[in-house]
Amino acid sequence: STLDRSSAASDVYKRQIKTHMDGMRQHGGARSAIPSVMVDQESAYVTVEISRYSGVYAIYISDEYGVPLSNTNGIVEGRTYSILETEDLPTGNYTIMIVLGNLVYKGKFHITH
């Protein structure tokens, strides 16, 4: 589910989740043409920033066994932020996948309560 940032609890910690793009290797050229995805984990939510992209996006969170737990989608016109609540997820390892057209970004994060 998506959460309005103004109603979020105060941050206990903030950590960037490193993501990588699946199935694509950059060999020089115009890097600005590639969409940017930044993912931060905070105490009760994960924030995804998508920029340099226009089109449909989807964000999926799954557990360490690949079981899908949440998804959200929408349309980006240049830049957007999506905030996903994680406070109800049990302690464990998770994968976040961000799909932008035919580009797929994946990252892993851990939740401890």
TIDOLUM-62488 format. One record per atom (N, C-alpha, C): atom name; z, x, y. Coordinates in Angstrom, 2 decimals, padded with zeros to 5 digits. Layout:
<sites>
<"CA"; <Z; X; Y>> ...
</sites>
This chain:
<sites>
<"N"; <000.00; 000.83; -001.18>> <"CA"; <000.00; 000.00; 000.00>> <"C"; <000.00; 000.88; 001.25>> <"N"; <-000.46; 000.32; 002.33>> <"CA"; <-000.56; 001.08; 003.57>> <"C"; <000.61; 000.72; 004.48>> <"N"; <001.11; 001.69; 005.23>> <"CA"; <002.29; 001.51; 006.05>> <"C"; <001.96; 001.92; 007.47>> <"N"; <002.40; 001.14; 008.43>> <"CA"; <002.23; 001.51; 009.83>> <"C"; <003.18; 002.65; 010.15>> <"N"; <002.68; 003.73; 010.75>> <"CA"; <003.46; 004.94; 010.98>> <"C"; <004.70; 004.66; 011.82>> <"N"; <004.64; 003.71; 012.75>> <"CA"; <005.78; 003.45; 013.63>> <"C"; <006.98; 002.89; 012.88>> <"N"; <006.75; 002.28; 011.71>> <"CA"; <007.87; 001.70; 010.96>> <"C"; <008.38; 002.63; 009.88>> <"N"; <007.82; 003.85; 009.78>> <"CA"; <008.24; 004.79; 008.74>> <"C"; <009.63; 005.34; 009.04>> <"N"; <010.36; 005.62; 007.98>> <"CA"; <011.69; 006.24; 008.12>> <"C"; <011.54; 007.65; 008.67>> <"N"; <012.62; 008.18; 009.22>> <"CA"; <012.54; 009.54; 009.76>> <"C"; <012.22; 010.52; 008.64>> <"N"; <011.45; 011.54; 008.98>> <"CA"; <010.98; 012.49; 007.99>> <"C"; <012.09; 013.44; 007.55>> <"N"; <012.29; 013.57; 006.26>> <"CA"; <013.24; 014.53; 005.73>> <"C"; <012.51; 015.87; 005.56>> <"N"; <011.27; 015.83; 005.16>> <"CA"; <010.46; 017.02; 005.01>> <"C"; <009.00; 016.64; 005.21>> <"N"; <008.17; 017.64; 005.44>> <"CA"; <006.74; 017.42; 005.53>> <"C"; <006.06; 018.61; 004.90>> <"N"; <005.12; 018.37; 004.02>> <"CA"; <004.45; 019.43; 003.28>> <"C"; <002.97; 019.08; 003.15>> <"N"; <002.11; 020.04; 003.40>> <"CA"; <000.68; 019.79; 003.23>> <"C"; <000.34; 019.85; 001.75>> <"N"; <-000.45; 018.90; 001.30>> <"CA"; <-000.94; 018.88; -000.08>> <"C"; <-002.33; 019.51; -000.04>> <"N"; <-002.50; 020.60; -000.78>> <"CA"; <-003.80; 021.27; -000.80>> <"C"; <-004.76; 020.45; -001.65>> <"N"; <-005.94; 020.20; -001.09>> <"CA"; <-006.96; 019.46; -001.82>> <"C"; <-008.16; 020.37; -002.02>> <"N"; <-008.93; 020.08; -003.04>> <"CA"; <-010.19; 020.78; -003.27>> <"C"; <-011.28; 019.75; -003.52>> <"N"; <-012.50; 020.13; -003.18>> <"CA"; <-013.63; 019.24; -003.37>> <"C"; <-014.19; 019.47; -004.76>> <"N"; <-014.29; 018.43; -005.56>> <"CA"; <-014.83; 018.53; -006.91>> <"C"; <-016.34; 018.69; -006.92>> <"N"; <-016.83; 019.55; -007.79>> <"CA"; <-018.25; 019.63; -008.09>> <"C"; <-019.14; 020.10; -006.98>> <"N"; <-018.60; 020.78; -005.97>> <"CA"; <-019.45; 021.23; -004.87>> <"C"; <-018.94; 022.57; -004.38>> <"N"; <-019.82; 023.51; -004.24>> <"CA"; <-019.46; 024.82; -003.72>> <"C"; <-020.25; 025.06; -002.46>> <"N"; <-019.56; 025.50; -001.42>> <"CA"; <-020.19; 025.75; -000.13>> <"C"; <-020.76; 027.16; -000.13>> <"N"; <-022.03; 027.31; 000.24>> <"CA"; <-022.67; 028.63; 000.32>> <"C"; <-023.21; 028.84; 001.71>> <"N"; <-022.32; 028.90; 002.69>> <"CA"; <-022.76; 029.09; 004.07>> <"C"; <-023.36; 027.82; 004.63>> <"N"; <-024.09; 027.94; 005.73>> <"CA"; <-024.71; 026.77; 006.33>> <"C"; <-023.79; 026.10; 007.32>> <"N"; <-024.11; 024.88; 007.68>> <"CA"; <-023.38; 024.14; 008.71>> <"C"; <-022.13; 023.51; 008.11>> <"N"; <-021.03; 024.19; 008.18>> <"CA"; <-019.79; 023.69; 007.61>> <"C"; <-019.31; 022.41; 008.30>> <"N"; <-019.63; 022.24; 009.57>> <"CA"; <-019.15; 021.05; 010.29>> <"C"; <-019.75; 019.77; 009.72>> <"N"; <-020.81; 019.88; 008.92>> <"CA"; <-021.41; 018.70; 008.32>> <"C"; <-020.57; 018.18; 007.15>> <"N"; <-019.66; 019.00; 006.64>> <"CA"; <-018.84; 018.58; 005.51>> <"C"; <-017.60; 017.86; 006.04>> <"N"; <-017.30; 016.68; 005.50>> <"CA"; <-016.12; 015.95; 005.96>> <"C"; <-014.85; 016.76; 005.77>> <"N"; <-013.88; 016.52; 006.62>> <"CA"; <-012.58; 017.18; 006.54>> <"C"; <-011.56; 016.19; 006.01>> <"N"; <-010.76; 016.63; 005.04>> <"CA"; <-009.68; 015.81; 004.48>> <"C"; <-008.39; 016.62; 004.54>> <"N"; <-007.38; 016.09; 005.23>> <"CA"; <-006.06; 016.72; 005.31>> <"C"; <-005.05; 015.74; 004.71>> <"N"; <-004.19; 016.22; 003.83>> <"CA"; <-003.20; 015.36; 003.18>> <"C"; <-001.82; 015.99; 003.38>> <"N"; <-000.88; 015.22; 003.90>> <"CA"; <000.49; 015.67; 004.09>> <"C"; <001.44; 014.76; 003.33>> <"N"; <002.42; 015.37; 002.67>> <"CA"; <003.46; 014.60; 001.98>> <"C"; <004.71; 014.63; 002.83>> <"N"; <005.26; 013.47; 003.10>> <"CA"; <006.52; 013.37; 003.83>> <"C"; <007.50; 012.64; 002.93>> <"N"; <008.69; 012.39; 003.41>> <"CA"; <009.77; 011.91; 002.54>> <"C"; <009.43; 010.62; 001.79>> <"N"; <008.80; 009.67; 002.42>> <"CA"; <008.57; 008.38; 001.76>> <"C"; <007.09; 007.98; 001.75>> <"N"; <006.22; 008.89; 002.16>> <"CA"; <004.80; 008.53; 002.20>> <"C"; <003.91; 009.77; 002.21>> <"N"; <002.64; 009.52; 001.92>> <"CA"; <001.59; 010.53; 001.97>> <"C"; <000.61; 010.09; 003.05>> <"N"; <000.28; 011.01; 003.95>> <"CA"; <-000.66; 010.72; 005.03>> <"C"; <-001.98; 011.41; 004.73>> <"N"; <-003.07; 010.66; 004.82>> <"CA"; <-004.41; 011.21; 004.61>> <"C"; <-005.18; 011.08; 005.91>> <"N"; <-005.69; 012.20; 006.41>> <"CA"; <-006.55; 012.19; 007.60>> <"C"; <-007.96; 012.56; 007.15>> <"N"; <-008.90; 011.69; 007.46>> <"CA"; <-010.32; 011.93; 007.15>> <"C"; <-011.04; 012.06; 008.47>> <"N"; <-011.80; 013.15; 008.64>> <"CA"; <-012.56; 013.31; 009.88>> <"C"; <-013.95; 013.87; 009.56>> <"N"; <-014.82; 013.84; 010.56>> <"CA"; <-016.23; 014.25; 010.44>> <"C"; <-016.93; 013.47; 009.32>> <"N"; <-016.66; 012.17; 009.25>> <"CA"; <-017.26; 011.35; 008.20>> <"C"; <-017.41; 009.93; 008.70>> <"N"; <-018.53; 009.32; 008.37>> <"CA"; <-018.75; 007.90; 008.64>> <"C"; <-019.22; 007.25; 007.36>> <"N"; <-018.52; 006.21; 006.94>> <"CA"; <-018.88; 005.51; 005.71>> <"C"; <-017.64; 004.97; 005.03>> <"N"; <-017.81; 004.56; 003.79>> <"CA"; <-016.73; 003.97; 002.99>> <"C"; <-015.90; 005.08; 002.37>> <"N"; <-014.57; 004.87; 002.34>> <"CA"; <-013.69; 005.81; 001.65>> <"C"; <-012.79; 005.05; 000.69>> <"N"; <-012.28; 005.76; -000.31>> <"CA"; <-011.29; 005.21; -001.24>> <"C"; <-010.27; 006.30; -001.54>> <"N"; <-009.00; 005.90; -001.65>> <"CA"; <-007.92; 006.83; -001.95>> <"C"; <-007.18; 006.29; -003.16>> <"N"; <-007.00; 007.14; -004.17>> <"CA"; <-006.32; 006.74; -005.41>> <"C"; <-005.15; 007.68; -005.67>> <"N"; <-004.04; 007.14; -006.12>> <"CA"; <-002.92; 007.94; -006.59>> <"C"; <-002.70; 007.58; -008.06>> <"N"; <-002.59; 008.63; -008.89>> <"CA"; <-002.33; 008.41; -010.31>> <"C"; <-001.19; 009.32; -010.76>> <"N"; <-000.56; 008.94; -011.86>> <"CA"; <000.56; 009.75; -012.36>> <"C"; <000.01; 010.93; -013.16>> <"N"; <000.92; 011.74; -013.71>> <"CA"; <000.50; 012.96; -014.41>> <"C"; <-000.31; 012.68; -015.67>> <"N"; <-000.30; 011.43; -016.15>> <"CA"; <-001.07; 011.05; -017.34>> <"C"; <-002.41; 010.42; -016.98>> <"N"; <-002.70; 010.34; -015.67>> <"CA"; <-003.96; 009.76; -015.22>> <"C"; <-003.93; 008.26; -015.03>> <"N"; <-002.75; 007.66; -015.15>> <"CA"; <-002.62; 006.21; -014.98>> <"C"; <-002.67; 005.89; -013.48>> <"N"; <-003.64; 005.05; -013.05>> <"CA"; <-003.74; 004.71; -011.63>> <"C"; <-002.53; 003.89; -011.18>> <"N"; <-001.96; 004.27; -010.02>> <"CA"; <-000.78; 003.59; -009.51>> <"C"; <-001.04; 002.86; -008.20>> <"N"; <-001.93; 003.39; -007.38>> <"CA"; <-002.25; 002.71; -006.13>> <"C"; <-003.63; 003.12; -005.68>> <"N"; <-004.22; 002.25; -004.89>> <"CA"; <-005.50; 002.60; -004.28>> <"C"; <-005.63; 001.85; -002.97>> <"N"; <-006.40; 002.44; -002.09>> <"CA"; <-006.70; 001.82; -000.80>> <"C"; <-008.11; 002.23; -000.43>> <"N"; <-008.77; 001.42; 000.37>> <"CA"; <-010.11; 001.79; 000.79>> <"C"; <-010.40; 001.18; 002.15>> <"N"; <-011.46; 001.66; 002.75>> <"CA"; <-011.83; 001.18; 004.06>> <"C"; <-013.09; 001.85; 004.54>> <"N"; <-013.34; 001.73; 005.83>> <"CA"; <-014.53; 002.30; 006.45>> <"C"; <-014.09; 003.27; 007.53>> <"N"; <-014.70; 004.46; 007.55>> <"CA"; <-014.41; 005.48; 008.54>> <"C"; <-015.58; 005.55; 009.51>> <"N"; <-015.28; 005.65; 010.79>> <"CA"; <-016.29; 005.92; 011.81>> <"C"; <-015.87; 007.18; 012.54>> <"N"; <-016.04; 008.34; 011.90>> <"CA"; <-015.69; 009.60; 012.52>> <"C"; <-014.34; 010.13; 012.07>> <"N"; <-013.26; 009.34; 012.27>> <"CA"; <-011.91; 009.79; 011.91>> <"C"; <-011.03; 008.58; 011.61>> <"N"; <-010.16; 008.74; 010.62>> <"CA"; <-009.18; 007.70; 010.31>> <"C"; <-007.95; 008.34; 009.68>> <"N"; <-006.85; 007.62; 009.73>> <"CA"; <-005.61; 008.01; 009.07>> <"C"; <-005.22; 006.90; 008.12>> <"N"; <-004.75; 007.26; 006.95>> <"CA"; <-004.24; 006.27; 006.01>> <"C"; <-002.87; 006.76; 005.55>> <"N"; <-001.89; 005.88; 005.58>> <"CA"; <-000.53; 006.25; 005.18>> <"C"; <-000.17; 005.43; 003.95>> <"N"; <000.16; 006.12; 002.86>> <"CA"; <000.46; 005.48; 001.59>> <"C"; <001.94; 005.65; 001.28>> <"N"; <002.62; 004.55; 001.02>> <"CA"; <004.05; 004.60; 000.67>> <"C"; <004.20; 005.22; -000.71>> <"N"; <005.18; 006.11; -000.85>> <"CA"; <005.47; 006.72; -002.14>> <"C"; <006.92; 006.57; -002.55>> <"N"; <007.74; 005.94; -001.71>> <"CA"; <009.17; 005.87; -002.00>> <"C"; <009.49; 005.10; -003.27>> <"N"; <008.62; 004.20; -003.71>> <"CA"; <008.88; 003.43; -004.93>> <"C"; <008.40; 004.14; -006.19>> <"N"; <007.72; 005.29; -006.03>> <"CA"; <007.25; 006.03; -007.20>> <"C"; <008.41; 006.84; -007.78>> <"N"; <008.53; 006.88; -009.11>> <"CA"; <009.62; 007.66; -009.70>> <"C"; <009.38; 009.17; -009.56>> <"N"; <010.43; 009.95; -009.76>> <"CA"; <010.30; 011.41; -009.75>> <"C"; <009.22; 011.81; -010.75>> <"N"; <008.33; 012.70; -010.31>> <"CA"; <007.27; 013.14; -011.20>> <"C"; <006.13; 013.80; -010.45>> <"N"; <005.09; 014.14; -011.20>> <"CA"; <003.89; 014.78; -010.65>> <"C"; <002.79; 013.74; -010.51>> <"N"; <002.03; 013.85; -009.41>> <"CA"; <001.00; 012.87; -009.10>> <"C"; <-000.27; 013.56; -008.64>> <"N"; <-001.38; 012.85; -008.78>> <"CA"; <-002.67; 013.32; -008.28>> <"C"; <-003.16; 012.33; -007.25>> <"N"; <-003.66; 012.86; -006.14>> <"CA"; <-004.31; 012.02; -005.14>> <"C"; <-005.80; 012.37; -005.15>> <"N"; <-006.64; 011.34; -005.12>> <"CA"; <-008.08; 011.54; -005.11>> <"C"; <-008.65; 010.75; -003.94>> <"N"; <-009.43; 011.44; -003.11>> <"CA"; <-010.06; 010.82; -001.95>> <"C"; <-011.57; 010.86; -002.19>> <"N"; <-012.20; 009.70; -002.19>> <"CA"; <-013.64; 009.60; -002.46>> <"C"; <-014.34; 009.22; -001.16>> <"N"; <-015.28; 010.07; -000.73>> <"CA"; <-016.10; 009.83; 000.46>> <"C"; <-017.55; 009.86; 000.00>> <"N"; <-018.11; 008.69; -000.26>> <"CA"; <-019.48; 008.64; -000.77>> <"C"; <-019.55; 009.38; -002.09>> <"N"; <-020.39; 010.45; -002.16>> <"CA"; <-020.50; 011.21; -003.41>> <"C"; <-019.61; 012.44; -003.43>> <"N"; <-018.72; 012.60; -002.44>> <"CA"; <-017.78; 013.71; -002.40>> <"C"; <-016.42; 013.25; -002.89>> <"N"; <-015.78; 014.07; -003.72>> <"CA"; <-014.46; 013.75; -004.26>> <"C"; <-013.52; 014.90; -003.96>> <"N"; <-012.39; 014.60; -003.32>> <"CA"; <-011.35; 015.59; -003.03>> <"C"; <-010.14; 015.23; -003.89>> <"N"; <-009.53; 016.25; -004.51>> <"CA"; <-008.34; 016.01; -005.34>> <"C"; <-007.22; 016.96; -004.94>> <"N"; <-006.01; 016.48; -005.05>> <"CA"; <-004.83; 017.29; -004.81>> <"C"; <-003.69; 016.81; -005.67>> <"N"; <-002.69; 017.66; -005.85>> <"CA"; <-001.51; 017.31; -006.66>> <"C"; <-000.26; 017.38; -005.78>> <"N"; <000.70; 016.51; -006.07>> <"CA"; <001.97; 016.54; -005.36>> <"C"; <003.09; 016.11; -006.30>> <"N"; <004.31; 016.42; -005.91>> <"CA"; <005.49; 016.13; -006.72>> <"C"; <006.46; 015.29; -005.90>> <"N"; <007.09; 014.34; -006.54>> <"CA"; <008.10; 013.51; -005.88>> <"C"; <009.44; 013.76; -006.58>> <"N"; <010.46; 014.01; -005.77>> <"CA"; <011.82; 014.17; -006.26>> <"C"; <012.72; 013.22; -005.46>> <"N"; <013.54; 012.47; -006.15>> <"CA"; <014.48; 011.56; -005.47>> <"C"; <015.88; 012.09; -005.53>> 
</sites>
